Amino acid sequence: MVFRTAYRITGNAADAEDVLQTVFLRLLRRTGACDAVEKEQSYLRRASINASLDVIRSRQSNPTVELVEVPSHRRDGEITELRQALGCALSKLQPRAAEIFTLRFIEGMSNLEIARMLGISQVLVAVTVYRTRQQLRKQLAKYLGDRS
């Protein structure tokens, strides 16, 4: 799960492996890390997202996010540029907003699942998703064209 999450965010296996090692080293350093399975899974998912975003921030020039829906009329160079721009835009978000966006659109979790995982209200998740999408649309407007 950690590798898959990191790979989806960073876009390459080497960075995903670095994230995997970082997350498990952090887990080993935590006290009481093995309390409950649900808490471990939640911690691992959140830690992998945060570590992946750290990798993106430190390596702005690398392709960073696997895009699921890319318009078919785009060339490979445009797709790479869009991935880089999305990675850069994600790295500039507030950590909580980036985490919620990643859980929602990269991990495919529902707002309710995210709310339960993070211990916040579903309304707060929905508002954060909406605001983050608006912010990303503005930052990526030149890449999205009419789709924005």
C-alpha positions in Angstrom: 0.0 0.0 0.0 2.8 2.4 0.9 4.8 1.7 -2.3 1.6 2.0 -4.5 0.6 5.3 -2.9 4.1 6.7 -3.2 4.4 5.5 -6.8 1.1 7.2 -7.8 2.3 10.4 -6.3 5.9 10.5 -7.3 5.5 8.8 -10.7 8.6 6.6 -10.5 9.7 3.5 -8.7 13.0 4.7 -7.2 11.3 7.6 -5.4 8.5 5.3 -4.3 11.1 2.9 -2.8 12.7 5.9 -1.0 9.4 6.9 0.4 8.7 3.3 1.5 11.9 3.1 3.5 11.3 6.6 5.0 7.8 5.6 6.1 8.8 2.4 7.7 11.8 4.0 9.5 9.4 6.6 10.9 7.0 3.9 12.0 9.8 2.0 13.8 10.8 5.2 15.6 7.2 5.9 16.8 6.3 4.7 20.2 3.3 2.4 20.4 3.3 2.1 16.6 1.6 -1.4 16.6 -1.4 -0.5 18.8 -4.2 -1.2 16.3 -4.3 -2.4 12.7 -6.6 0.5 11.6 -4.4 3.1 13.1 -1.3 1.5 11.5 -3.0 1.5 8.1 -4.2 5.0 8.5 -0.7 6.1 9.6 1.0 4.3 6.8 -1.2 5.8 4.1 -0.9 9.3 5.5 2.8 9.0 6.0 3.3 7.7 2.5 1.4 10.7 1.1 3.4 13.2 3.2 6.7 11.6 2.4 5.8 11.5 -1.3 4.9 15.2 -1.3 8.3 15.8 0.4 10.0 14.0 -2.5 8.1 16.1 -5.0 9.0 19.3 -3.2 12.7 18.3 -3.2 12.7 17.2 -6.9 10.6 19.7 -8.7 12.0 18.8 -12.1 10.9 15.1 -12.1 7.6 13.8 -13.4 5.6 13.4 -10.3 2.0 12.2 -10.7 0.4 9.5 -12.7 -2.4 11.1 -14.6 -5.4 8.9 -15.2 -7.4 11.1 -17.6 -5.2 12.9 -20.2 -6.9 14.3 -23.3 -5.9 12.1 -26.3 -5.0 15.1 -28.5 -2.0 15.9 -26.2 1.6 15.0 -27.2 3.9 13.2 -24.9 5.9 16.4 -24.2 2.7 18.2 -23.2 1.7 15.3 -20.9 5.1 15.4 -19.2 4.9 19.1 -18.8 1.4 18.8 -17.3 2.6 16.1 -14.9 5.4 18.4 -13.8 3.1 21.3 -13.4 0.6 19.2 -11.3 3.4 17.9 -9.1 4.7 21.4 -8.5 1.1 22.7 -7.8 0.5 19.9 -5.3 3.8 20.6 -3.5 2.7 24.2 -3.0 -0.6 23.3 -1.3 -1.0 23.4 2.4 -0.1 19.9 3.8 -3.7 19.0 4.9 -5.1 20.2 1.6 -2.6 18.2 -0.4 -3.2 15.1 1.7 -7.0 15.3 1.3 -6.7 15.9 -2.5 -4.3 13.0 -2.8 -6.6 10.7 -0.8 -9.6 11.7 -2.8 -8.3 11.8 -6.4 -5.2 9.6 -6.4 -6.1 7.0 -3.8 -9.8 7.1 -4.9 -11.2 7.3 -1.4 -14.6 8.8 -0.7 -15.1 12.0 1.4 -16.6 9.9 4.2 -13.6 7.5 4.3 -11.2 10.5 4.3 -13.2 12.1 7.1 -13.0 9.0 9.2 -9.3 8.4 8.5 -8.4 12.0 9.5 -10.9 12.4 12.3 -12.6 15.4 10.7 -16.0 16.1 9.4 -17.2 15.1 6.0 -18.2 18.7 5.3 -14.7 19.9 6.0 -13.3 17.3 3.6 -15.8 18.4 0.9 -15.0 22.1 1.4 -11.2 21.3 1.3 -11.6 19.2 -1.9 -13.6 22.0 -3.6 -11.2 24.8 -2.6 -8.2 22.7 -3.6 -9.6 21.9 -7.0 -10.3 25.6 -7.6 -6.8 26.5 -6.6 -5.3 23.8 -8.8 -7.5 24.8 -11.8 -6.1 28.4 -11.5 -2.6 27.1 -11.3 -3.0 24.7 -14.2 -5.3 26.8 -16.4 -2.9 27.1 -19.3 -2.6 23.3 -19.4 -6.3 22.6 -19.1 -7.6 24.9 -21.8 -11.4 24.6 -22.1 -11.5 21.7 -19.6 -10.9 24.0 -16.7 
